[in-house]
Amino acid sequence: MTAILAAVLLTAAACDGGGGGGDDDDPSPTPSGLPALQDGRLTRIMGDGSGDPLTEAQAVPDTRLEQPVFLVPGSGGDLVGSQWRRGLFGLSSDGLARPLTDDDGDPWSVPVTALAGADGLLALVDDNAEARLGTIGLDDGEFTEVATLTDQVENVPVSALLDLPDGVQVQWAGTWWTVEGGVDDPTGVEQVEPPVEGVIASARTATGVTVLTATDLVVLDESLTETGRTPWAIPAELAGQSVTAVTGDGGDGLFVGTGVPGSRGGAVLHVSADGVDVLAAGAASGDGPDCDNADVAATDARLGYVAGLTVWQDRLIVLDDLCSSVLQLPLPAV
């Protein structure tokens, strides 16, 4: 996270007023750090199971949260994200969660992919038949549209904004775009040929970008030139699921969320040239999720829907949208 973004979070932690709508007479809680990681277990960082929104500063893990849309790590050591219809919130490395904007509206009609910039977020809003690229202000949560993306090839549910030396690249619905102007001052987009045919997901990695097709894990360098390719498939025990989220693993592999769009239950995988490992999996019981998705053995976790993944503070962060929670897993050796 940039210095400005870090300053916003630190200011929010120091004050009890601000965008979160908290009581000025009540001091902010004193956080005691992030929950400890436990081998082989999903543990909870945010979300008390109620689905009620986070509206004031709270120390994790006993925090409310309403349907996390995204979380973006930054160089300052914090995360910034969004609750559905509730604006932005921050999560600091000392374990304090706090709203950053006071927005009871619906600034983004659908989930977004975002990158942290100096003055805000660069965001992609997927409206199914088209997508909108724009910026989100950290002070007010307003979305300012810069460009509209069209020419959807197929309905691919996972999109990406990839910050590369030659500029930000957008992977969306079978199409590929270059952002004109960069993260902090985007002015438009130019459509280009995808570096790989049939991309269903992609993420920034240590050496460039790694993409998934339906059949291959493809490693690209920072110029988007292919340097390696390995067959992959969703494990047989997860048949019928599709990719719902990805993030880089710190090397050239990916952490991958899977599930059934429109349904409940899913898994978290590690996909690399060495193969596919199931890190967490578990179907929701009955007609809906019971949200027994944390503080249990990772292979027994009843996930609702894996909407996002990111690596932060030496742990894998899992966003469970339907169960309104932010979870964590120990990082496997890469």
Disulfide bonds with the S-S distance in Angstrom:
Cys291-Cys323 2.21
